[in-house]
Amino acid sequence: MALHRDIFWIGRQWAVTGAGIQAVDQRLRGVLDIEIAQLWDDHLVQSRRAKPGVNAADFDKALTVARERFPQAPASDPFVAQLRALGVIEAPVLSPAVPAMQLRAEGRLARFLPQWRIRR
């Protein structure tokens, strides 16, 4: 996988991007990459750090920068937390889901209701 277009920090072996922590060597094809939602999973982080050939100092620096850039989010909504970390959302979001459409046609005749059409 190619490096994400938003690069916040780049080291010798690791980079902190808009996708999380990515290996600079693209021959690995994203096998060792860590997504933003998984930055706080200590088991996954330690397993990546223990791989042979990993520069531990560079990996620790990338992990520190990434955790500062993307603070730990509530487990219920990682997508909204990622948008907040990138600065896209400034106001608090109550619900990321679109509210269901309400049809209020009870007790009315259908011919007097306003019509709507989808234009192409």
N, C-alpha and C positions, 0 to 999 in steps of 0.2 A: 504494500500500500504506500502511495506517495505521501510525503509530509503534508500536513494540513496547511492551508494557505496562511493562516494566522500563526506566526512563530513568535513566541514571547521570550524565549531563551534558547540558546543552542550551545552545546558543549562539544567535547570530542566525540562522544559516542551516543549521547542522548539529547533530545530536544523537547522543550515544553511548547506545545502547540494548542490550537483551539480544540483539538481532539483529545488532549491529555498528554501523556508522556509517550514519545515515539522514538524508536531507534533511528539514528541518522543513516546507518547502513541500510539501504533499500533492498539489498539482496535477501534480507531476512523476511521481506514481504509482510511486515506487521505482526510477526509471531510473538514478539516480546513487548508489543505496545500495551499500554495501560490506559483505558478510557477514563474520562473524568469521573464517572459514577463509581469507578473501582479504585480511585486513588486512596481511599481510606480503608480498604480491605487489606489488613496487615498480612494475612496469610498469602494473598496473591503477590503483594509487594516483596515479601521475603523469598517467595519461590522464584520470582524474576531476578532478584539480586543474587541468588545462589547459583544461577546458571553459569556454566563455564564460559570464560571470555568476557564477562561483564566487568567493566571498569567501575568498581564500587564507589570510589570518590565522586566520579561524574554522575553516577546513578543517584547517590544521596543528595547531591546538589540539585539535580533535576527534580527529585521528589520534594525537596524543601521549597523550591520555587513554585512547583505545581500546586502544592498544598496551600501556599500563600495566595496564589492566583485564584484558585478554585476552593474556597472554604467548604468544610463538610456541610452537606445539605441534609435535610430530613429525608429519611428513606422513602417516604411516600411520594415525593415529587422531585426527582433528580433533573428533569428537563427544565423546570422553572428555575431551579437553582443554577443551572448552567447559564441560562439566559441572564439571570441577575449578575453572575460573575463576569460575563462578557460586557455588561453595561447596557444591554438591550432593554431590560425592564427596570424602571426606577420606582414606580408605584407598587405597593404590595398587591399581589394577585389573590383574590379570594378563591376563585375556582378556575383552573385552566380549561375546563370543559365548556363547550358552548351550551347555553341553556336550551332545553327542549322547546320546540315550537308549541305555542299555546293556541288552540283553536277554540274560539268562543262563538259558537253558532247555535247553542242550545236555545230553543224557544223562538227562533227566527225562521223566516221563510228563506230558502236558499236563493230565490231569484232577487232578493233585495240585499244580499251580501255583496261586498265589493269583490270584484274578480281580480285575479293576478295571473300573470303568464310569465314564463321563462323565455327570455329573448335569446336568440342565438347569434 
